Amino acid sequence: MQYLHAIQATNAAAQPAWQTICTGDQVEEYDGTAADYGREVLANYIDDNEIAATDDDGNPLLRVLVAFADDDAPFASADNRAAVIEADDLKVPSPEIVAVEAARDDKLRASLLDRLADDALEGALSAARGAGHGANRLAELVYPAVSRPIALRMMRAG
């Protein structure tokens, strides 16, 4: 899977106001889950910079946000995050949690791909309609990917 990341820090772990301090400057291929990737990135950042990751009470001062690389707005909102790993959660999880993380990744990635496909289909339908192709014929053409009413709405949106 390909991921992007952003590392954030806060000065007040009890009431964090997270600020992005660095972002990965390139897409990275990683064989594990988004959470595994995040744990590795954050642990490496902490080791490389030799900084405190938690406050005296063990509250996290650092966290990493992970997004899928093909997301067009990877950190625009919480909905775009594949995983958020805080500095107090860097230990290797149990196999059951890894399975949950993998299933979550699959679901989030499928949702992202569905959204991207809807955007592409809407653009293509609008362009075809604008070029004079009939709305009903286009709605038939895209079924069963989307229903006729949804296809007609997509054409009006563009």
C-alpha positions, 0 to 999 in steps of 0.5 A: 500500500502507498501512504503519506504521513504528517507528524504533529506536536503539541506543547500541552498534552492534557489539552492538545492543540496539534500543529503539523511539524513535518510531512513526508515529502514523498509517497511511501510503499509499505507492506503493513497496515496504515497503523504499522506504517504510522508506528514505524514513522513516528518511532523513527522520528523520535529516535532520529530527533532524540526528543521527548514523545510524552510528558511527565504523566505519559501523555503524548506530545507527538502523533502521526497522521497517515493517509492513503497516497491516492487521496487528493486531500490527504489531511483535509479532515479527519475523514481522510486519515487512514490512521492516527498513532500517538506517541504513547501507542508505539508498541506492537499490537496483538494479532487480533488488533492487527487484523482489525487494523487491516480490515479498517484499512480495507474498508477505508481504502474501498470508501476512498476508491468509491468516492474517487470513482464517483467523482470520475463518473460524474465528470465523465457523465457531465462531459458526455451529456455536454457533448450531446449524448442523451441522459437516458442512454447514459444512465443505461450505460452506467447501470449497475454501477449506479442507479438511473436516478443517481446517474441523472443527478450526477449529470445535473451536478456537473 
